[in-house]
Amino acid sequence: MKKILLVAYAFPPLEDAQSLRWYYLSQELAKLGYYIDVVTIKHPAPLDYKIHNNITIHRVYPGFFESVAYKIKNKIGVGDSDNEKKRISLKFKAAKSIYFLFRSFFGAIFPGNITTEWYPFVKKYFNNYINVQNYDFLITSHEPWVDSLLGLYIKKKNPRIKWVGDFGDPYVSIYTPKFKLFFENKIENKIYKNTDLLIFTNKTVYNSLTNKYSYLEKKKHLILEQGFNIKLKQQNSKNKIFTMVYTGTFYKDFRNPFEIAKALSMLDFKFRFIVAGRNEQFNYLFKPLGKKYKFLGFRSHKYILKLQNRADLLIHLSNKQIEQVPGKFYEYLGSGTPILMIYQNDKDQLIKLTKKLGCGLVCKNSYKEIYKKITLLYENKIKFHRDDKAIEYFSWENRAKLLDKALNSIE
């Protein structure tokens, strides 16, 4: 049986995009017969996930700063069931401000960001406990950046190993500080050159990178979008009050919910709008909705899946930049709930995909357009022709099969 060494700083109990991506992919790869050793961080929260027998998890101290941060978050309880109240408290806001101040400071010094403090501890762990010569494949999950930096170290230690670099975003992205580009670009170039297979979540980002590094056109790569859990049962019953749900994170600069909030304030029928995620800083936009708006704060992945499944409409807001496609859209596909896909760029690849899959409506990020589309959906004037077979292509099970085929094609 083939063995995989997966370096994934973000892995459950952390619940971000890359963490969930590699939880599901590793589970499915294990079902296909791979043995996988996952190297990730020690975290104070319990692991409430089933792990396949072919998977062994190695947890390594994340470094002083992030270790303290995780302990404080756990103590404050920002992952508890009533965390929405804690997230709007002065105590949490102060702690969050201090956290990001330190994170920005050290992120300006280290390659990547503050999580690079994990590097020496993992390096020592490899030297003491893991023989990298025993693995057929090395997979590194980005972000954070430290995983790719460790990939360089392991590849140098064992040139025979086949290195697969998975990039949710490119190593150098729009949020890389400009003053760091002179050395971050050099690191990125070195990483891409030393990998045996590059994985990106969308074709657009790969095309933009081939303009930057022409050699990538001849390099083996795989476009592997995010996925969804196909085992979730779809619920067909409707809510008594029309319920719209947004799960994920808003961003001031490139995923701002201003137009959505304005559109919702214009609706003249009974509805509920539920937001789940780290979005407490945007509550003021939805304040005019009164009791029609509910902020849940952070919720577990399992809770989120049920919430999506029970909604009447899922709201998806795409990024302004087309190089990044929010993975939440693919998670929405598994719910069976209609999606209102709001785009901010005419070249957004989800425009065509939404129409092709018949999973929802496409709408420009304009409060007038959003208002019209929601009203039509509420009045049930639009019939969907959901292509379940085409949607199933994006399940984690099928994602893993594509990856399995790509792994076996590496020479």
Secondary structure, DSSP 8 states (H G I E B T S, - for coil): --EEEEE-SS-TTS-SHHHHHHHHHHHHHHHTT-EEEEEEE--SS---S---TTEEEEEE---HHHHHHHHHHHHHTTTSTTHHHHHTSHHHHHHHHHHHHHHHHHHHHSSSSGGGGGHHHHHHHHHHH--GGG-SEEEEEESSHHHHHHHHHHHHH-TTSEEEEEESS-SS-TTS-GGGHHHHHHHHHHHHHH-SEEEES-HHHHHHHHHH-GGGGGS-EEE----B-TTS-------SSEEEEEES--BTTTB--HHHHHHHHH--S-EEEEEESS-GGGHHHHGGGGGGEEEEES--HHHHHHHHHH-SEEEEE--SSTT---THHHHHHTT---EEEEESSTT-HHHHHHHHHT-EEEEES-HHHHHHHHHHHHTT-------HHHHHTTBHHHHHHHHHHHHHT--
